[in-house]
Amino acid sequence: MKLYVQDIYNFPELNKLTLIAGKGGLKKEVRQCGLLDYEYDKDVASKYSDYNYRTNGNFFTLTTFLYAKDNPDLIYEAVKKLIAMSGSGLIIKNIFKLPINQNVIRYAYYMEFPIFILNDSYPFFEDIILLINKKMEQYDSFYYMDFCSKIRKKNYRN
């Protein structure tokens, strides 16, 4: 059984997530999860091109947009690239209180790319990644499939 963005949105441990764009993409599959840190910083990305953020799609991304704190316009460029790489969705832990431009929100809605905001310091990214990876393993379990499908039908947030 596959893990979808909607499942992540419904995890009780992530009840502080706020969906700000891309509701139509909640049915996207998630196959991997990780951090976006420096990869789209123009000064650093070219120096570490071999280590840049790479994915084969269905990648759920977490970020603080540290590298965009002095230039929030970089958020739009990152979202465009994540969508072009068939990303599943994005959680922005907005510890820098960055403004999310309406162009970003409109583009994510249009492309059905879910963007979530987490305005709390907890859970930590490591906890979220571990949670998602654990759930992916559970969802792959043959015995878990029937139980999970019954729960999904009852508990989805709208």
N, C-alpha and C positions, 0 to 999 in steps of 0.2 A: 504494500500500500504506500502511496506517495504522501509526502508532507507538502502542504500548500501554505501560502502566505496567510490565508484565512485561519489556518490552524495556529500559526504563531501569534496572530492577533488575539486569538481566544485563549492562549495559555494564561491561567490565573496568575502566574508569576510575572506576567507582563501587562497587568491590568492598567498600568499608568501610561501605556502607549496611546497616542492620539493620532488617528489617521487624518492627514491634512490634504492628501491628493491621491488620485489613482485608484479609487474604490473598485473600478472595473477590473483591476489586475489582482484582486485578492485570490483568484483561482489559479494563479501561477504556481507552478511546482518549484520547490526548493530542494536542490541537491547538495549545496554546499553553503557555508556561511563563513564570513570573515570580516576583517577590518579594512577600511580605506583610511590611510593615514597620510602619506606624503605623495602617493602615486601620481596625482594630477598637479602637483606643485611644479610649475614650469622650470624653476631653478634646480630642483632636485631630481625630477623624473628623468631627465636626459643623462644624468650621472649614473643612475642605477637602472638603466633600461633592461638589463637582464633580470632584474628582480621586480619589475613593475607588476602591478595588479593585473593578473591574467586569469581568465576563466573561460570555460566552455559553455557558459550560459547557466541559467537557473541558479545564480549566485545571489544570496541574500546578504546585503552589505550593511555594516554598522560603521558610523563615523561621528566624530566631533567636529569635523571640518576645521581642525586646528590650522591648517595651512591657508584657510580662507578667512581667518578672523580679521585680517586687515583688508581683505578684498572679497566681500560676500558674493560678488559677481562670479567668482570661480565655482560656486555651487551649481549654477546653471550648466556650466561646461561639464562638470562631473556627472550631473544627472543625464545629460545628453550622451555621454560616453557609456555610462552604465546601461542605459536603454539600448544603445547600439550594440552592446556586448550581450544582449538578451538577459540582463539582470532580472531577478525576481522582485526585488523591492529594496527599500532603504530605511534604516532607522537612523535618525539624526539625534544624537545626545547633545542637546543644545546648551552646553555648559557655558558657551561664550555669548549666549543670547543673540545669535546672529539673525538678522532679518531674512526671511525666506521670501524672495522676490515673487511677485504674482506671475511672472513669466515662467518660473520654475513650476509653480503649482498648476498653471494652465497646461503647460507642456506635459507634465506627469499625468494629469487627467486625460488629456488627448491620447497619450500613448499607453494609458492604462498601466501606469507604473506606480505602485503604492509607495507613498512616502509617509513615514511615521515620525512624530516628534516625541522625545522622551525628555521632559524638563526636570527630571529628578536625578540625583547622583547615584541612586540604586535602582535597578541592579547594575552591576559592573558589566562591561562588555564581555569579560571572560565568562561570567556567569551565564550571560545570554547565549554565547557560543556553545558552552557546555550543554545548556538546556536544549538548544536546537539540535545539536548532534545526538544527544541522548534520545530525543523524540524521533529523529530520523531512524535510529537503530530500532526503536520500539515499533515504529510504523512498518519497518521491513520485516518484522517478526510475523510469521504465519499466524500464530495464535492471537496476536493483537489486532489483526485486521477486522475481524467481526465485531469485537468490542468497540473499537474506535469508530467504525461506521455508524453504530447505533448512537454513540455520544455526539458525533458531529451533527446528526439530524436534529438533536434536541437543543444544543447549546450555542449555535452560531450567533454571534452579534450581528446586527444589521448594519 
